[in-house]
Amino acid sequence: MSLIPHLINGERVTGTGRSAPVFNPSTGAASREVALADQATMDQAIASAKAAFPAWRNAPPAKRAQVMFRFKQLLEQHEDKIAQLISEEHGKTVEDAVGELKRGIENVEYACGAPELLKGEYNRNVGPNIDAWSDFQPIGVVAGITPFNFPAMVPLWMYPLAIVCGNCFILKPSERDPSSTLYIAELLLEAGLPKGVLNVVHGDKQAVDALIAAPDVKALSFVGSTPIAEYIYSEGTKRGKRVQALGGAKNHAVLMPDADLDNAVSALMGAAYGSCGERCMAISVAVCVGDQIADALVEKIVPQIKALKIGAGTTCGLDMGPLVTAAARDKVKGYIDAGVAQGASLVVDGRDLVVAGHEEGYFVGGTLFDKVTPEMTIYTDEIFGPVLCIVRVGSLEAAMQLINDHEYGNGTCIFTRDGEAARLFCDEIEVGMVGVNVPLPVPVAYHSFGGWKRSLFGDLHAYGPDGVRFYTRRKAITQRWPARKSHEAAQFAFPSNG
């Protein structure tokens, strides 16, 4: 079985022997092994990044951007292979993997604007013969810890921007589906990135803790579950690191009585069941304002759920593949069991799905609950599977209160034709990303991604303008050149610009 190595100082490194299996979720069989870093391997990666930093920080931003332009071309040229690797190890459909990659490439395109993004500010004569300016300087060695559900896109949220800002980067991807991440990093080297500027180190909690503890790692970016986000934020900030930690979600879609129901159902199908529900922006709760819209939703969506085309992710033309691991499959089935036990109405049950020829795969079919109430665990918890819950309320205000009371505030949307209702929703909802007739309101690359409440720990969102701020430090410079041979008296009052 092939071993997926680390990438340190531009070379493949296998480390000291610790490894873990990487499974194909469609078959349930281990297909590869991935090396797991120990402290010595992590120290090697950090030393490589630290050594590369002085030269890279002084490289002109235009030169850094040129690397990203070539990187973008290589990503597009190798789209099919990258999508295949993602599908083999994550389980999502090839078409979904291509979509993921394209959203990642958008962030590479944004990073290509480094000369513009890093321009400082300049003012002449802020005082008598005094000029002032500020610029954005890199932090140093920074690190990213990324999740299994987007092995291409989420790393591309992080290191392209960090690198064009002049930093050196250590990436710790998920050990569940690391092949595409490693392959993409090697494409960046092919694009001309100097050795040591990007290092990829696989691992488990031991690797994460090593990054948190390392004094030379100045900033950490994380995307994953809330308990781990809280841990990384707490442990990192107490050591003086800059930390951006994106956690879990429970995303609601509000259906108003005037919603275009046919379009809303189509949107909900993709948002709830796309990627088998393994998205932090997946819609897992449909909040129906009134029984009439709820009954109509059930009538229209049930046949579409039952008609979902489910199979091995590498097969083209499917709607949904398997979950990423056996543990994930069993966890989702456990939530469905709990929903039944707590009194929700199970309208469509996906627990017994078997895919012919892939009987050992980690499959759960599309599942729908109706008459879900806020105290049920299928409502409170992030299930991260193909389970949609319908909650019935009497008014928009009740729907908004339900959403605002939840501990998570990642994404939400409203389906309506009423501009007044949409505006009220956008203004008053306590959620970081909001859609109006848009089920997955993921910001484009030149905005920034992030939730509120326990969905985000830290002051800045991911990628876009906030990403530039996260990966740089502002330096303000004030300069004066007195006339030659002039003598100036000491000034004891605090200086002003007068």
Residue pairs with C-beta under 8 A, 6 or more apart in sequence:
1 21
1 30
1 31
1 32
1 33
2 32
2 33
3 14
3 19
3 32
3 33
3 34
3 35
4 22
4 32
4 33
4 34
4 35
4 178
4 179
4 182
4 202
5 12
5 13
5 14
5 15
5 35
5 182
6 12
6 13
6 14
6 15
6 35
6 37
6 41
6 45
6 199
6 200
6 201
6 202
7 13
7 182
7 185
7 186
7 189
7 198
7 199
7 200
7 201
8 41
8 44
8 45
8 48
8 199
8 200
8 201
9 44
9 48
9 52
9 195
9 196
9 199
10 189
10 194
10 195
10 196
11 195
13 35
13 41
13 44
14 35
15 35
15 36
15 37
15 38
15 41
16 38
16 40
16 41
18 35
18 36
18 37
18 38
19 33
19 34
19 35
19 36
20 33
20 34
20 36
20 175
20 204
21 30
21 32
21 33
21 34
22 30
22 31
22 32
22 33
22 34
22 89
22 175
22 176
22 177
22 178
22 179
23 29
23 30
23 31
23 89
23 176
23 325
23 326
24 30
24 31
24 88
24 89
24 91
25 89
25 90
25 91
25 313
25 321
25 322
25 323
25 324
25 325
25 361
25 362
26 91
26 311
26 312
26 313
26 314
26 321
26 322
26 355
26 358
26 361
26 362
27 312
27 358
27 360
27 361
28 326
28 360
28 361
28 362
29 360
31 88
31 89
32 89
32 179
34 175
34 178
34 202
35 202
36 175
36 202
36 203
36 204
36 206
36 207
37 45
37 201
37 202
37 203
37 206
37 207
37 210
38 206
39 206
39 210
41 201
41 203
42 201
42 203
42 207
42 210
42 211
42 214
43 210
43 214
45 170
45 199
45 201
46 141
46 170
46 214
46 216
46 217
48 195
48 196
48 199
49 141
49 168
49 169
49 170
49 196
49 197
49 199
49 216
50 140
50 141
50 168
50 216
51 196
52 168
52 194
52 195
52 196
52 197
53 138
53 140
53 141
53 167
53 168
55 194
56 64
56 163
56 166
56 167
56 168
56 194
56 197
57 137
57 138
57 166
57 167
59 166
61 114
61 115
61 117
61 118
61 164
61 166
62 114
62 115
64 114
64 163
64 164
64 166
65 111
65 112
65 113
65 114
65 115
65 164
66 192
67 163
67 188
67 191
67 192
67 193
68 108
68 111
68 112
68 114
68 160
68 163
68 164
68 191
69 112
70 191
70 192
71 108
71 160
71 187
71 188
71 191
71 193
72 105
72 108
72 109
72 112
73 191
74 187
74 188
74 190
74 191
75 82
75 101
75 104
75 105
75 108
75 184
75 187
76 105
78 183
78 187
79 98
79 101
81 183
82 97
82 101
82 152
82 180
82 183
82 184
83 94
83 97
83 98
83 101
84 94
84 97
84 314
85 179
85 180
85 183
86 92
86 97
86 100
86 101
86 151
86 152
86 177
86 180
87 93
87 94
87 97
87 313
87 314
87 321
88 179
88 313
88 314
89 151
89 176
89 177
89 178
89 179
89 180
90 97
90 148
90 149
90 151
90 176
90 177
90 278
90 313
90 324
91 276
91 313
91 321
91 322
91 323
91 324
91 361
91 362
92 100
92 275
92 276
92 278
92 313
92 321
93 275
93 313
93 315
93 316
93 318
93 319
93 320
93 321
94 313
94 314
94 315
94 316
95 316
95 318
96 274
96 275
96 313
97 152
97 313
100 150
100 152
100 153
101 152
101 153
103 153
103 442
103 445
104 150
104 152
104 153
104 154
104 155
104 156
104 157
105 156
106 444
106 445
107 156
107 157
107 160
107 161
107 445
107 463
108 156
108 160
109 445
110 160
110 161
110 445
110 446
110 463
110 464
111 160
111 161
111 163
111 164
112 164
114 164
114 165
117 164
117 165
117 468
118 135
118 136
118 164
118 165
118 468
118 472
120 133
120 134
120 135
120 136
121 133
121 134
122 131
122 132
122 133
123 131
123 132
123 133
124 131
125 131
126 132
126 478
126 497
127 480
127 495
127 496
127 497
127 498
129 480
129 481
129 482
130 478
130 479
130 480
130 497
131 478
131 479
131 480
132 476
132 477
132 478
132 479
133 476
133 477
134 474
134 475
134 476
134 477
135 474
135 475
135 477
136 165
136 468
136 472
136 473
136 474
136 475
137 166
137 472
137 473
137 474
137 475
138 165
138 166
138 167
138 471
138 472
138 473
139 167
139 218
139 219
139 242
139 471
139 472
139 473
140 167
140 168
140 216
140 218
141 167
141 168
141 169
141 170
141 216
141 217
141 218
142 162
142 167
142 168
142 169
142 170
142 217
142 218
142 219
142 220
142 221
142 471
143 169
143 170
143 171
143 172
143 211
143 217
143 219
143 220
143 221
144 155
144 158
144 159
144 162
144 169
144 170
144 171
144 172
144 220
144 221
144 222
145 172
145 208
145 211
145 220
145 221
145 222
145 223
145 224
145 232
146 154
146 155
146 158
146 171
146 172
146 173
146 174
146 181
146 222
146 223
146 224
147 154
147 174
147 223
147 224
148 174
148 176
148 177
148 278
148 324
149 275
149 278
149 279
149 280
149 324
149 384
150 279
151 173
151 174
151 177
151 178
151 180
151 181
152 180
152 181
152 184
154 223
155 171
155 173
155 181
155 184
155 185
156 184
157 223
157 449
157 462
157 463
157 467
158 169
158 171
158 221
158 462
158 463
158 467
159 169
159 171
159 198
161 463
161 467
161 468
161 471
162 169
162 221
162 467
162 471
163 169
163 193
163 197
163 198
165 468
165 471
165 472
166 472
167 219
167 471
168 196
168 197
168 198
168 199
169 197
169 198
169 199
170 199
170 200
170 201
170 211
170 217
171 181
171 185
171 198
171 199
171 200
171 201
172 201
172 202
172 203
172 207
172 208
172 211
173 181
173 182
173 200
173 202
174 181
175 202
175 203
175 204
176 324
176 325
177 324
178 202
181 200
182 200
185 198
185 200
188 198
189 195
189 198
201 207
203 210
208 232
209 235
211 217
211 220
212 220
212 232
212 235
212 236
212 239
212 241
213 239
215 239
217 241
218 241
218 242
219 241
219 242
219 243
219 244
219 470
219 471
220 232
220 236
220 241
220 242
220 243
220 244
220 245
221 243
221 244
221 245
221 462
221 470
222 228
222 229
222 232
222 233
222 243
222 244
222 245
222 246
223 246
223 280
223 462
224 246
224 247
225 247
225 248
225 382
226 247
226 248
226 382
226 408
226 454
226 455
227 247
228 247
229 245
229 246
229 247
229 248
229 456
229 457
230 245
230 247
230 454
230 457
232 243
232 245
233 243
233 245
233 457
233 458
236 243
236 245
237 243
242 470
243 457
243 458
244 457
244 458
244 460
244 461
244 462
244 470
245 456
245 457
245 458
246 280
246 449
246 450
246 451
246 455
246 456
246 457
246 462
247 408
247 451
247 454
247 455
247 456
247 457
248 280
248 382
248 408
248 410
248 454
248 455
249 280
249 281
249 282
249 382
249 408
249 410
249 411
249 451
249 455
250 284
250 285
250 379
250 380
250 381
250 382
250 406
250 407
250 408
250 410
251 281
251 282
251 283
251 284
251 285
251 408
251 410
251 411
251 412
251 413
252 283
252 285
252 286
252 287
252 399
252 402
252 403
252 406
252 412
252 413
253 264
253 267
253 268
253 271
253 283
253 285
253 286
253 287
253 412
253 413
253 414
253 415
253 439
254 287
254 289
254 396
254 399
254 400
254 403
254 412
254 413
254 414
254 415
254 416
254 425
255 261
255 264
255 286
255 287
255 288
255 289
255 293
255 294
255 297
255 415
256 289
256 293
256 396
256 414
256 415
256 416
256 417
256 418
256 421
257 289
257 290
257 292
257 293
258 416
258 417
258 418
259 293
259 415
259 416
259 417
260 415
260 417
260 437
261 293
261 296
261 297
261 300
262 300
263 415
263 437
264 297
264 415
264 437
265 297
265 300
265 301
265 304
267 415
267 437
267 438
267 439
268 283
268 286
268 297
268 301
268 388
268 439
269 301
269 304
269 305
270 439
270 440
271 281
271 282
271 283
271 439
271 440
272 282
272 283
272 284
272 286
272 366
272 386
272 387
272 388
273 305
273 308
273 319
273 320
273 366
273 386
273 388
274 282
274 319
274 320
275 282
275 320
276 320
276 321
276 322
276 323
276 364
276 385
276 386
277 284
277 332
277 383
277 384
277 385
277 386
277 387
278 323
278 324
278 328
278 384
278 385
279 440
280 410
280 411
281 410
281 411
281 433
281 440
281 441
281 442
282 384
282 440
283 388
283 413
283 439
283 440
284 382
284 383
284 387
284 388
284 389
285 372
285 379
285 388
285 389
285 390
285 391
286 297
286 388
286 389
286 390
286 391
287 391
287 393
287 399
287 402
287 403
288 294
288 297
288 390
288 391
288 392
288 393
289 393
289 394
289 395
289 396
289 398
289 399
290 392
290 394
291 392
294 370
294 390
294 392
297 390
298 347
298 368
298 370
298 390
301 368
301 388
302 347
302 348
302 368
305 348
305 366
305 367
305 368
305 388
306 348
306 366
308 319
308 320
308 365
308 366
309 317
309 318
309 319
309 320
310 318
310 319
310 320
310 321
310 353
310 355
310 363
310 365
310 366
311 318
311 321
311 355
311 358
312 318
312 321
312 322
312 355
312 357
312 358
312 361
313 321
313 322
320 366
320 386
322 329
322 355
322 358
322 361
322 362
322 363
322 364
323 329
323 332
323 362
323 363
323 364
323 385
324 362
325 362
326 362
328 362
328 384
328 385
329 362
329 363
329 364
331 383
331 384
331 385
332 364
332 383
332 384
332 385
332 386
332 387
333 351
333 364
335 377
335 378
335 381
335 383
335 385
335 387
336 346
336 349
336 350
336 351
336 364
336 367
336 378
336 387
337 351
338 376
338 377
338 378
339 346
339 369
339 372
339 376
339 377
339 378
339 387
339 389
340 346
342 375
342 376
342 377
342 378
343 373
343 376
344 369
344 370
344 371
344 372
344 373
344 376
344 378
344 389
345 369
345 370
345 371
346 367
346 368
346 369
347 368
347 369
347 370
348 365
348 366
348 367
348 368
349 365
349 367
350 364
350 365
350 366
350 367
350 386
350 387
351 364
351 365
351 367
352 365
353 363
353 364
353 365
354 363
355 361
355 363
364 385
364 386
365 386
366 386
366 388
367 385
367 386
367 387
367 388
368 387
368 388
368 390
369 378
369 387
369 388
369 389
369 390
370 390
371 390
371 392
372 378
372 379
372 389
372 390
372 391
373 379
373 391
374 380
374 391
374 402
374 405
378 387
378 389
379 389
379 391
380 406
382 408
391 402
393 399
393 402
396 421
396 424
396 425
400 424
400 425
400 428
400 429
403 412
403 429
403 430
403 431
404 428
404 429
404 430
406 453
407 453
407 454
408 451
408 453
408 454
408 455
409 430
409 431
409 432
409 451
409 452
409 453
409 454
409 455
410 431
410 432
410 433
410 451
410 452
410 455
410 456
411 431
411 432
411 433
411 434
411 435
411 440
411 441
411 442
411 451
412 429
412 431
412 433
412 434
412 435
412 441
413 434
413 435
413 436
413 437
413 438
413 439
413 440
413 441
414 421
414 422
414 425
414 434
414 435
414 436
414 437
415 437
416 422
416 425
416 436
416 437
422 436
425 434
425 436
426 434
426 436
430 452
430 453
431 451
431 452
432 450
432 451
432 452
432 455
432 456
432 461
433 441
433 442
433 443
433 449
433 450
433 451
434 441
435 441
442 449
443 449
443 464
445 463
445 464
446 464
446 465
447 464
447 465
448 460
448 461
448 462
448 463
448 464
448 465
448 466
448 467
449 461
449 462
449 463
449 464
450 456
450 460
450 461
450 462
450 466
460 466
460 467
460 469
460 470
461 467
482 488
